Amino acid sequence: MSFVDALADPGNIVAAIVALGSFATIITLAAPAMKGDKLDARMKSVATRREELRRKSRAALGGPGTPQTASIRRNDEGLIKQIVERLDLKRLLEDATVVDKLAQAGFRGSKPVTTFYFFRLVMPFVLAVLAVIYFYGMHGLNLAPMTRLCAVVALFVGGYYAPNLYVTNIAAKRRESIMSAFPDALDLLLICVEAGMSIEAAIQKVAGEVGGASIELAEELSLLTAELSYLPERRMAYEGLAKRTNHPGVKAVTTAMIQAERYGTPLGSALRIMAKENREMRIASAEKKAAQLPAKLTVPMILFFLPVLFVVILGPSVMRGMDTFAHKGRYYTAPK
């Protein structure tokens, strides 16, 4: 059997899928043990963002005579940047929410935007070419001509939406990590505020303490501290945090903090109420996931548990019946 025939064999494809699934399961289980300390790297990125905000504030104060060293543009050069600019992909593939989506996934700056548009252009053609090679060049799965064409078109369309799905998945995991530690962070913030610390110092202190539970939340709080110091309005910093997290609990907390600063109401009481509500929201989310387990386990039980259970229960009876019929057939003699 040639290599092409081996790739086109459905049995080998199923075996490859099972092997990849097993490998992904092992990696998923071993990932917490292999995860390194990424807090320092995240804090360095926040420090870069703080430096950019400081330069922007200095440029705004300096006016037209500000030197070029105060520019906040990152060095986004290279082949990907040239391709995006020459093809004008930001206009052809314009997406008004791409910056917010990337920020929710933890990607900030102009370089992630350029990379996103590049892969949105490239991925459909890459998947379509691979599909053509497999279905037409290798005659994989021996499908009908119309089915092959539909598969190629489906992969082409899927390649266009693949970057969106990737960013959405990263943003969802990041949001889940933030919200798992957010109520505890609010409790720590309440303690710091009631102890007499300023809100900037309290948020920075909480960011350092909560890094062990959620690196993403520590990064967002540190970024909030930098934006509170350098943005022209403090309201913009709180709204930026709500937009990056995209969660109703965080939005409620930022709205309460904005109102507390605007109207002079006690911040401690607002934080206490928000901490209680977010804790109840976390408990409700856990109860919702627990209530969804029976429905989610139905298909795995039908596919994996019930066949094995039937074999275990009915297997001995079937074997005993087969043995009985075999003995009867051996001693049975036809009547004369």
C-alpha positions as CSV (number, residue, x, y, z in Angstrom):
1,M,0.0,0.0,0.0
2,S,1.4,3.4,-1.0
3,F,1.6,6.4,1.2
4,V,-1.3,8.1,-0.7
5,D,-3.5,5.0,-0.3
6,A,-2.7,4.9,3.4
7,L,-3.8,8.6,3.8
8,A,-7.0,7.9,1.9
9,D,-7.9,4.8,3.9
10,P,-10.9,5.7,6.2
11,G,-9.6,3.3,8.9
12,N,-6.3,5.2,9.1
13,I,-8.2,8.5,9.2
14,V,-10.3,7.2,12.2
15,A,-7.1,5.9,13.9
16,A,-5.4,9.3,13.4
17,I,-8.4,11.1,14.8
18,V,-8.4,8.8,17.9
19,A,-4.7,9.3,18.3
20,L,-5.0,13.1,18.1
21,G,-7.9,13.0,20.6
22,S,-5.9,10.9,23.1
23,F,-2.9,13.1,22.7
24,A,-5.0,16.2,23.3
25,T,-6.5,14.6,26.4
26,I,-3.1,13.9,27.8
27,I,-1.9,17.4,27.1
28,T,-5.0,18.9,28.7
29,L,-4.6,16.8,31.8
30,A,-0.8,17.6,32.0
31,A,-1.1,21.3,31.1
32,P,-1.6,22.5,34.7
33,A,1.6,20.7,35.8
34,M,3.6,22.0,32.9
35,K,2.4,25.6,33.1
36,G,5.2,28.0,33.9
37,D,5.0,31.3,35.8
38,K,3.7,33.7,33.2
39,L,2.9,36.5,35.6
40,D,6.2,38.3,35.1
41,A,5.7,38.3,31.3
42,R,2.2,39.6,31.6
43,M,3.3,42.4,34.0
44,K,6.0,43.4,31.5
45,S,3.4,43.8,28.8
46,V,1.4,45.9,31.2
47,A,4.5,48.0,31.9
48,T,4.8,48.6,28.2
49,R,1.2,49.7,28.0
50,R,1.9,52.0,31.0
51,E,4.9,53.5,29.2
52,E,2.8,54.1,26.1
53,L,0.1,55.9,28.1
54,R,2.7,58.0,29.8
55,R,4.2,59.0,26.5
56,K,0.7,59.8,25.1
57,S,0.0,62.0,28.1
58,R,3.3,63.8,27.7
59,A,2.6,64.3,24.0
60,A,-0.8,65.8,24.8
61,L,0.7,68.2,27.3
62,G,3.7,69.0,25.0
63,G,1.5,70.0,22.0
64,P,3.0,70.4,18.5
65,G,6.5,70.7,19.7
66,T,6.7,67.3,21.3
67,P,9.7,65.3,20.0
68,Q,9.1,62.2,18.0
69,T,10.4,60.0,20.8
70,A,7.0,60.4,22.5
71,S,5.3,58.4,19.8
72,I,3.3,55.5,21.1
73,R,3.3,53.4,17.9
74,R,4.8,50.0,18.3
75,N,7.2,48.7,15.7
76,D,4.8,46.7,13.5
77,E,7.0,46.0,10.5
78,G,7.5,42.9,8.4
79,L,6.1,40.9,5.6
80,I,2.6,40.5,7.2
81,K,2.4,44.3,7.7
82,Q,3.4,44.9,4.0
83,I,0.8,42.4,2.7
84,V,-2.0,43.9,4.8
85,E,-1.2,47.4,3.7
86,R,-0.7,46.7,0.0
87,L,-3.9,44.7,-0.3
88,D,-5.7,47.2,2.0
89,L,-7.2,44.3,4.0
90,K,-8.4,46.6,6.8
91,R,-10.8,48.1,4.4
92,L,-11.7,45.0,2.4
93,L,-12.2,42.8,5.5
94,E,-13.3,45.6,7.7
95,D,-14.7,44.5,11.1
96,A,-15.7,47.3,13.5
97,T,-15.4,45.0,16.5
98,V,-12.1,43.3,15.8
99,V,-10.1,45.6,18.2
100,D,-12.5,44.9,21.0
101,K,-12.5,41.2,20.3
102,L,-8.7,41.1,20.3
103,A,-8.6,43.1,23.5
104,Q,-11.0,40.7,25.2
105,A,-8.7,37.9,24.2
106,G,-5.6,39.7,25.6
107,F,-4.2,40.9,22.3
108,R,-3.5,44.7,22.4
109,G,-1.8,47.0,19.9
110,S,-1.7,47.2,16.1
111,K,0.3,44.1,15.5
112,P,-2.4,41.6,16.6
113,V,-4.9,43.5,14.3
114,T,-2.6,43.1,11.3
115,T,-2.0,39.4,12.1
116,F,-5.8,38.9,12.4
117,Y,-6.5,40.4,9.0
118,F,-3.6,38.4,7.4
119,F,-4.9,35.1,8.7
120,R,-8.5,36.0,7.7
121,L,-7.2,36.3,4.1
122,V,-4.8,33.3,4.1
123,M,-6.8,30.6,6.0
124,P,-9.6,30.1,3.4
125,F,-7.1,29.5,0.6
126,V,-4.9,27.3,2.7
127,L,-7.8,25.0,3.8
128,A,-9.2,25.0,0.3
129,V,-5.9,24.0,-1.3
130,L,-5.4,21.2,1.3
131,A,-8.9,20.0,0.6
132,V,-8.4,19.9,-3.1
133,I,-5.1,18.0,-2.7
134,Y,-6.7,15.5,-0.4
135,F,-10.1,14.9,-2.1
136,Y,-9.0,15.3,-5.8
137,G,-5.3,14.5,-5.7
138,M,-5.4,11.6,-3.3
139,H,-9.0,10.7,-3.8
140,G,-9.6,10.6,-0.1
141,L,-12.7,8.9,1.3
142,N,-13.9,8.1,-2.3
143,L,-16.6,10.7,-2.1
144,A,-19.0,11.7,-5.0
145,P,-17.9,14.7,-7.1
146,M,-20.6,17.0,-5.7
147,T,-19.8,16.0,-2.2
148,R,-16.1,16.8,-2.7
149,L,-17.0,20.2,-4.1
150,C,-19.2,20.9,-1.1
151,A,-16.4,19.8,1.2
152,V,-13.9,22.2,-0.5
153,V,-16.4,25.1,-0.3
154,A,-17.2,24.4,3.3
155,L,-13.5,24.4,4.3
156,F,-13.0,27.6,2.3
157,V,-15.8,29.3,4.2
158,G,-14.7,27.8,7.5
159,G,-11.2,29.2,6.9
160,Y,-12.7,32.7,6.8
161,Y,-14.3,32.3,10.2
162,A,-11.5,30.3,11.8
163,P,-9.6,33.4,13.1
164,N,-12.9,34.6,14.7
165,L,-13.5,31.3,16.3
166,Y,-10.0,31.2,17.7
167,V,-10.2,34.7,19.1
168,T,-13.6,34.0,20.6
169,N,-12.4,30.8,22.3
170,I,-9.4,32.6,23.8
171,A,-11.6,35.4,25.0
172,A,-14.0,33.0,26.6
173,K,-11.3,31.2,28.5
174,R,-9.8,34.5,29.6
175,R,-13.2,35.7,30.8
176,E,-13.7,32.5,32.7
177,S,-10.3,32.8,34.4
178,I,-11.0,36.5,35.3
179,M,-14.5,35.8,36.8
180,S,-13.3,32.8,38.8
181,A,-11.1,35.2,40.9
182,F,-13.0,38.4,40.6
183,P,-15.3,38.2,43.7
184,D,-12.2,37.4,45.9
185,A,-10.4,40.4,44.3
186,L,-13.4,42.6,45.2
187,D,-13.1,41.4,48.8
188,L,-9.4,42.3,48.9
189,L,-10.1,45.6,47.2
190,L,-12.8,46.4,49.8
191,I,-10.4,45.6,52.7
192,C,-7.7,47.9,51.1
193,V,-10.1,50.8,50.6
194,E,-11.6,50.6,54.1
195,A,-8.0,50.5,55.4
196,G,-7.5,54.0,54.0
197,M,-5.6,53.2,50.7
198,S,-6.3,55.2,47.6
199,I,-8.2,53.4,44.8
200,E,-5.1,53.3,42.6
201,A,-2.9,51.9,45.4
202,A,-5.6,49.4,46.4
203,I,-6.1,48.1,42.8
204,Q,-2.3,47.7,42.4
205,K,-2.0,45.9,45.7
206,V,-4.9,43.5,44.7
207,A,-3.3,42.9,41.3
208,G,-0.1,41.7,43.0
209,E,-2.0,39.4,45.4
210,V,-4.5,37.9,42.9
211,G,-1.8,36.9,40.3
212,G,-1.5,33.4,41.8
213,A,-5.2,32.7,41.2
214,S,-5.7,34.5,37.9
215,I,-2.9,36.0,35.8
216,E,-5.4,37.5,33.4
217,L,-7.2,39.4,36.3
218,A,-3.9,40.6,37.6
219,E,-3.0,41.9,34.2
220,E,-6.3,43.7,33.8
221,L,-6.1,45.4,37.2
222,S,-2.5,46.5,36.6
223,L,-3.6,48.0,33.3
224,L,-6.5,49.7,35.0
225,T,-4.1,51.3,37.4
226,A,-2.0,52.6,34.5
227,E,-5.0,54.0,32.7
228,L,-6.3,55.7,35.8
229,S,-3.0,57.5,36.1
230,Y,-2.6,58.6,32.5
231,L,-6.0,58.8,30.7
232,P,-7.6,62.2,30.6
233,E,-10.8,60.9,32.4
234,R,-11.0,58.2,35.0
235,R,-14.3,57.1,33.6
236,M,-12.5,56.0,30.4
237,A,-10.3,53.7,32.4
238,Y,-13.3,52.0,34.1
239,E,-15.2,51.7,30.9
240,G,-12.1,50.2,29.2
241,L,-11.9,47.5,31.9
242,A,-15.6,46.7,31.3
243,K,-15.2,46.5,27.6
244,R,-12.1,44.3,27.8
245,T,-13.7,41.8,30.1
246,N,-17.2,41.9,28.5
247,H,-19.0,40.5,31.6
248,P,-22.1,41.9,33.3
249,G,-20.5,41.5,36.7
250,V,-17.5,43.6,35.9
251,K,-19.7,46.2,34.1
252,A,-21.8,46.5,37.2
253,V,-18.7,47.1,39.4
254,T,-17.2,49.7,37.0
255,T,-20.6,51.5,36.8
256,A,-20.8,51.6,40.6
257,M,-17.2,52.9,40.9
258,I,-17.9,55.6,38.3
259,Q,-21.0,56.7,40.1
260,A,-19.2,56.7,43.4
261,E,-16.5,59.0,42.1
262,R,-19.0,61.3,40.3
263,Y,-21.5,61.7,43.2
264,G,-19.1,61.2,46.1
265,T,-20.9,58.2,47.6
266,P,-18.9,55.8,49.8
267,L,-16.9,53.4,47.7
268,G,-16.7,50.8,50.4
269,S,-20.4,50.2,50.6
270,A,-20.7,49.9,46.8
271,L,-17.8,47.4,46.7
272,R,-19.4,45.3,49.5
273,I,-22.6,45.1,47.5
274,M,-20.9,44.3,44.3
275,A,-18.7,41.6,45.9
276,K,-21.8,39.9,47.3
277,E,-23.6,40.1,43.9
278,N,-20.5,38.7,42.0
279,R,-20.2,35.9,44.5
280,E,-23.8,35.0,44.0
281,M,-23.3,35.2,40.3
282,R,-20.4,32.8,40.5
283,I,-22.5,30.3,42.6
284,A,-25.3,30.6,40.1
285,S,-22.9,29.9,37.2
286,A,-21.6,26.8,39.0
287,E,-25.2,25.6,39.6
288,K,-26.1,26.2,36.0
289,K,-23.2,24.1,34.8
290,A,-24.1,21.3,37.3
291,A,-27.7,21.4,36.0
292,Q,-26.4,21.0,32.4
293,L,-24.5,17.8,33.2
294,P,-27.3,15.3,32.7
295,A,-28.1,16.6,29.2
296,K,-24.4,16.7,28.3
297,L,-23.7,13.2,29.5
298,T,-26.6,11.7,27.6
299,V,-24.8,11.2,24.3
300,P,-21.5,9.9,25.9
301,M,-23.5,7.4,27.9
302,I,-25.3,6.2,24.8
303,L,-22.2,5.9,22.8
304,F,-19.7,4.6,25.3
305,F,-21.3,3.4,28.6
306,L,-24.4,1.5,27.5
307,P,-22.8,-0.7,24.8
308,V,-20.2,-1.9,27.4
309,L,-22.9,-2.4,30.0
310,F,-24.9,-4.5,27.6
311,V,-21.9,-6.6,26.8
312,V,-21.1,-7.2,30.5
313,I,-24.7,-8.0,31.4
314,L,-25.8,-10.0,28.3
315,G,-22.4,-11.4,27.3
316,P,-22.5,-14.4,29.8
317,S,-26.1,-15.2,28.9
318,V,-25.4,-15.2,25.2
319,M,-22.3,-17.4,25.6
320,R,-24.2,-19.8,27.8
321,G,-27.0,-20.0,25.3
322,M,-24.6,-20.6,22.4
323,D,-22.9,-23.3,24.4
324,T,-26.2,-25.0,25.2
325,F,-27.3,-25.0,21.6
326,A,-23.9,-26.3,20.6
327,H,-24.2,-29.3,23.0
328,K,-27.8,-30.0,21.8
329,G,-26.8,-30.0,18.2
330,R,-23.9,-32.4,19.0
331,Y,-26.1,-35.0,20.7
332,Y,-29.2,-34.5,18.5
333,T,-29.9,-37.4,16.1
334,A,-32.5,-37.2,13.4
335,P,-35.5,-39.6,13.9
336,K,-35.7,-42.7,11.7
